[in-house]
Amino acid sequence: MQLAFVNLGKVLQAAGCTFDNIVDMMTFHTDPVSQFDVIMSVKDKVFSQKPYPNWTAVGVNWLADFDFEIKIIARLPQAA
């Protein structure tokens, strides 16, 4: 799950954003009970200060051979 957030950071950076630009996040989990402690640990590192984005966690049966998926909405920074 840490790698998913590392990759997300790279996508955000390519768009001129940071994690601070995320306003809504949805995570999908194939085994939410066993994944919860790990995702909370990673999330607490990535989002260490307020304001926190809205976050919805969803338990699913299948993710195309993945165990975890992130979907975000980020606000683009205003051009200077």
ChimeraX attribute file (.defattr): number of C-alpha atoms within 10 A of each C-alpha:
attribute: neighborCount
match mode: 1-to-1
recipient: residues
	/A:1	16
	/A:2	14
	/A:3	9
	/A:4	13
	/A:5	17
	/A:6	12
	/A:7	12
	/A:8	17
	/A:9	16
	/A:10	14
	/A:11	13
	/A:12	18
	/A:13	12
	/A:14	10
	/A:15	12
	/A:16	12
	/A:17	17
	/A:18	18
	/A:19	16
	/A:20	16
	/A:21	15
	/A:22	19
	/A:23	15
	/A:24	15
	/A:25	16
	/A:26	15
	/A:27	16
	/A:28	20
	/A:29	22
	/A:30	17
	/A:31	15
	/A:32	18
	/A:33	9
	/A:34	10
	/A:35	14
	/A:36	12
	/A:37	11
	/A:38	13
	/A:39	19
	/A:40	11
	/A:41	12
	/A:42	16
	/A:43	14
	/A:44	12
	/A:45	11
	/A:46	16
	/A:47	14
	/A:48	10
	/A:49	9
	/A:50	7
	/A:51	10
	/A:52	16
	/A:53	18
	/A:54	12
	/A:55	13
	/A:56	11
	/A:57	14
	/A:58	13
	/A:59	13
	/A:60	13
	/A:61	10
	/A:62	13
	/A:63	12
	/A:64	7
	/A:65	6
	/A:66	10
	/A:67	16
	/A:68	20
	/A:69	15
	/A:70	14
	/A:71	12
	/A:72	15
	/A:73	13
	/A:74	17
	/A:75	13
	/A:76	13
	/A:77	11
	/A:78	6
	/A:79	4
	/A:80	3
